[in-house]
Every structure is written in C-alpha cells, then in structure tokens.
Amino acid sequence: MFKLVSLNSFMGNYNVILTCRNSEKIIEPSLTSIIEQSIKPKYIIVVDDGSTDNTPNILKHIQTRNNNIYIITNPDLGYNIGRVVQNWNKALRLAKQLNLETTDYHMIAQDDNQYEHNYCEKIIRYMDSDSSIAIASGKYDNMNYYIPRGAGRFIRNSFFTSVHGYYPEKMGSESALVYSAIQNHYKGIVVPGVRYIHSRELGKNYNFYEFGASMKTLGYHPLYALARFVKYFCLGKPIGRIGSLYMLYHYLSYKPKEEGYDSMFDKATRKIIRRVQTKRIMEYIGLNKS
C-alpha cells in the first residue's frame, strides 16, 4: 500500500519577521492572515517598537494561542523609521540565539498588510521552481513592477546568509538587497497574480522623504530617478502626484550624513546600481538589445 505524502512536504519552508508600532486596530487581522496561510510559517518573530497603545496586549493574547510566535518588545523611544531595519536584524539575532530552525526563506511583513490565504504558497512554489530567484513578492495594486515590493517580500536564505547575513542598517536597504542579488547572478521578481492589501492608506500623512532621499544614498542614475518621477506623476500611482513631487524634491535636495542610517551606501554598491540602471535605460531607448 502506498503512503500518501502531502505535497507541502516537498516545498521550501519559511519564517516571518513582522514589525509594528501602535497597531492595535490593524495588527490582529494582519498577523492572522499570516498564521492562517495555506503553508504555515515555521515561526513568526514580531518586533513591537515601543507601542504605547493596546498592541502589546493583543500580541500576548495571540501568542497564547500560537506557540510558534516570538515577541521582541522595544522601549518607547518615539517613532523612527530608521529602526525598522534594526528591528529586522534583532529578529534575525533572536532566531540564532534561540537556535530556531534554519528555513529556506524568510518573509518580511508589515503590520498594515493582509495576505491572501495562499500568498506564501504561491511565492514559495515560484521560488522553488527557479533557484536563481533571490527575492520575490506579490503586489497590492494593478501597476506593473519589476522590483519586489517591500511588504510580503520573501528572501532566499542561502543567498542572504552567504552574501549579507544581516540587513544593511541604512535607508534604502531593501533596494540595495535587490541590486546585490543582481550583482551575484540572482534576480528579484514580482510573482504574477499574488496579492496583498494595505489596511492603512499608503502614504497617508507621509511626505515620501525616504523615497527620494534613499535614491540619493543609493546613487541612483539621474535619468532613472527622473523616469521614476515621470511614471508616478503621470499615473498618479502608487504614491500619487503630490507624493511623486515630494520624492523628486528629496532626491534633488537631500544631503546625506557622514555616517549612520542616513549616509551614502559604499561606492561598490552605488556602482552596481548605476551599472544596472544604465543598462535598463539603454535597453528602454533601444541602444542595447542584450
């Protein structure tokens, strides 16, 4: 008699890192959408960045019903987007300290996103089928993207641990990781037909400072930055026309700091980014068909 074996056993596995702050109205549906995925994560590490509302109690309640959830609670130091990347690295360090299982992929999640029931399964199947994919995500709207989105992003751990180990704690680290993948003969993709939603309006009360400033710290080619602005402004998506104007303004006016989160990426990284973007520009205008 043949023994039936679940197809899931042949699929890659994953863990999730989710960051939040003052998320009492949105954290439970977001986290539940991950817990109830058709392919379950091996474990979830939630980093609460000093919430002053009821978020900590909600997280503890969810944790009592799920023994694979680990919570890191930071002191309240006020809102600072620069700590997001630090918190990802905190989660990675905790996984090592607790000797948690090394998975094939890790997923970066946000507190304001909800994922369709088989979101993770679709992405894992896609990445399992092509070992050259280092980073993949779905998307939340109908625009065409070739760079993976920040929310719901899956990273192949064999690539990540061998090339990086931890996230560069700089503004624009997500984009830097994609270009690093390209440099190391991997690729980043947006998987067709895979969706998530934002429960918090994208860009609300936000001047898109990092959208523009990080293009400067990453060394974006000026023509590439201009094309990004024109596309967003003409379409009015994904950040709206006002947002696209803010983005361009911050790209042109931003003066990077000498060190730390707001400083320039190293010269080698900026060179890689310029080379990839120059190639894309040449291909777009028909001067390079390779």
N, C-alpha and C positions, 0 to 999 in steps of 0.2 A: 504494500500500500504506500502510495506517495504521500509525503507530508507537505501540506500547504504552507508556503512561506510568504509572509507579507512582502509586497513589492517595496514597502518603505525601508525594509532591512537592507536593501541594495542601494539606497540613496545616501548621499552625504548628510552629515548631521551639522547642527549649528547651535550656537548660543546667542543670547541677545544682551546688548547694553542699551539701557534706556535712561536718559537724563530728564529731570523735571525740577520745577520750582513753582511753588504756589499754584498747583494744578488741580485743586480739589474738585473743580467742575468737569475736568476732562480726563483725569488720569485713569479712572476705573475703566471706562469703555476702551481707552487706548490699550491698556495693559491686558484687558480681557480679550481683545481681538488678537493678541499675540498668544496668550495662554491657550485659546481655543483653535489655533491653527490646525489644519489637516495633518501637517507634520509638526509634531511638538518640539520645541527647543529643549536641549539637554538641561539648560539652566538659564535664568534671567538675572542679570545684575542691574538693579535700579540705583541710580545715584540721585539722591534728593539734595539739591544745592541750597540748603538752608531755608526751606519753606516755613512761612510764618502763619499759614492757614491750616486747614484740616488735612492737608496732603499726607503728613506722616502717619496719622491715624488710619487713613484709608489704605495706605501701603501695608501697614501692620495687619490690618484686617484681611487683605488679600493674601498676605504671606501665610497666615494661619491656615488657609485653605490650599496652599500650594507649597510643597516642601522643597521645590527647586528654585525658589526666589530668594535672592540675597539682596540686602539693602545697605547702602552706604549713606550715612546722614552727615552732611556738612554743617558747620555752624553758619548762622545767618551773617553773611558779610555784604549783603546787598546784592542787587542784580549786576552781573558782569558776564557778558557773553564770552569773554576770554577764558572763563573757567570751564566751558563746555568740553573743550579738547582735553584739558587737565582731568576732567571727570572720566572721560573715556579711558585715559591711562590709569586712573585709580581703579577702575573696574578690571582692567587687564592685570594689574598687580594683585588685586584681591583673588582673582582666579588662580594665579600662580601660588599665592600664599596658602590658599585652601586646597591646593592640589586638585582643582576641578578638572574634569575630563577635557583633553585637548580635542577640539572639534575641527571639522573640515572647513567650516565657515563661521564668521561672526557677523551679526546684524546690528547696525546702528539704528536705533529707533528714537522717536521723539514723543513727548507727552501729548502733542496735539494731533497725532495721526491715528487713524484706524485702518486696519488692513483687511482686505477681503479674505474669506475663510481659507483659500488655498494659495494665498500670496506667496508664502515661503516655499511651498511645494513647487510652484511654477518656476520660481527663480532657481531653486536647487536643481531641478531637473535640467534646466537650461545650462547651468554652470557645470553640472556633472557631465553633460554631453560634449563639452568643449573645455579642455583643460587650459586653454590659453586665456580664458576669461578670468581676470583677477577681481573685478569689481562689477557688480550689477545691481540694478534697482528696477522698480516699476515707476509709475508716474501718476500724478493726480489730476492732470488735465489732458486736453487733446492736442497740445503742441508737440512738435517733433523735436526730440532731444537726442544727441549722440553721446552726451556725457551723463553718467548716472546721477540721479538726484541724491540729495543729502539724506532725506528721510527714507527709511526702509532699505538702506544700502547694505548689500551683502559683500563681504570681503573674503577672498580665499586665504585661509590662514597660512598655507605653505608659502605663498608669495609674501604675505605680510610679515611673518616672523623671520624669513630669510633676508628680506630687504630692509625692513624697518624695525620690527619688534614693538615699537610704541609709536603713537602719532606725534608728528612734529607739533609742538605747542606754539603754533603760530597761526595768525589769521590767514585763512585760505588753505588750511591743511588738507581739506577734502579734495580740492582741485589738484594740489600738489601730489597727492597719492595717485590720482588718475594718470597724471603725466609720468610719474615714477613707474607705473605699470607699463606704459607705452615704451619707456626707455628700456625696460627689462623684458621686452618682447611679449608682454601681455596686452590685454585690452580691457576697456571698460565699456559696458553696454547698458542700454535701457531695454529691458525684455518686453517684447510686444505683448499687448493685451493684459498686462499686470497692473493693477490699480490699487491706490490707497486714497484716503480723503483727509483733508485738513479740517479739524473741528474748530480751529482758530483761524480767522481770516488771514491769509498770507499777506504779510507786510503791513498789517494794521498798526498804526502808531509807530511806524518804523521808517527811518529816512534812508534805508539801504546804504548806510555808511560802509558796511563790510563788503557789499557787492562791488563797490568802486575801489575802496582802499586796498582790498586784497588783490585786485587786478594789478595794482601798482607794486605791492610787495612780492607778487609772483613774477613780475617782469613781463606782463602781457604785451604783445606786439600792439602798437598804437592802432594799426588798421583793424586788427582783430577786436580790440576794445570798441572801436568806433562802429564796426559791423554789429557787434552785440547790442550796442545802444540803439542803432537804427532799427534792428529787428524788433526789439522790445517796444520801442516807441511806436512804430508803425502798427504792430499787432495789438498794442495795449496789454500784452501779456508777457510773462507771468507776473510782473511786478507793477504793471500799469504805466501810463505815460509819465506821470509825476515821478514814480519810482525810477524809471529809466533816466530821467533828467538828474535826479539825485545821484544815481550810480555814475553817470558820466562826470558830474561835478566832482565827486570824491576821487575818482580816478585821476582827474587832471590836477586837483588841488592838494591831494594827500602828501604829507611829508613823513616818510617812515621814521620810526625811532631808531636809535642806535642798537638797541638790543631788546629782547623780550618778545611778547606776543605780537606787538605792532611793528616789528622790524622786518627788513628785507629777507627773503629766502636767500640761501647761499647761491653763489654765482653759477655753480654747476646746474642747480635746479632751474634757475632762470634761463640758462642757455638751452636746456632741454625743451622748456616750454616755448621759447621763441622759435626753435627749430621746427617743432611740431606745428605751431600756428602758422609759420611762414609757408610750410608745405601745404596746409589746408587753404591758405589764401591763394597760393599758386594754382592749386587744383580747381578752386572755385572760378578763377578768371581764365582757366583753360591753358595755363602756361606749363602745367606739369600733369601729365596723364598717368604717371606711375602710381 
